[in-house]
Amino acid sequence: MIQKDYILRMLEMLAEMLASILNYIKKGEFEKAYTALENAYQTLLKEDSFFFQNIPIEKLTDELIQEHHYTNSHLEILSELFYAEAELQFAKGNKNESLVLYLKSSILFEFLEKATKLFSTERQAKKKSIYKRIAEIKGNKG
């Protein structure tokens, strides 16, 4: 029961942090968004964003689960942080960086959907948004 309460508190904290980050992005306050994002990585996952950015896409879930012993809850948090960071990079015009982050986020969302066998309308909406952004970025690359 204690572990469930802890996970719920972490997910509530994540929701608040994400809302703040996305609000900063919407306002064009990119430095504040970046600072809040880094704080979220450190607070929730005890690593900075570069740690996760350096994991190759093709090894993402295997490395996080097998080498770093991440749980589905960790992966849920990370998928949301990747999404927020992708939104920040996209808003700043860094399309290549945002593409990689959107892809990593989508990989984790797909993995979680299969691993948990739980359908989430929120996750489906987020995936749809991610796929739309990916198509937009790839379409702009020519």
Secondary structure, 3 states (H helix, E strand, C coil): CHHHHHHHHHHHHHHHHHHHHHHHHHHCCHHHHHHHHHHHHHHHHCCCHHHHHCCCHHHHHHHHHHHCCCCHHHHHHHHHHHHHHHHHHHHCCCHHHHHHHHHHHHHHHHHHHHHHCCCCHHHHHHHHHHHHHHHHHHHHCC
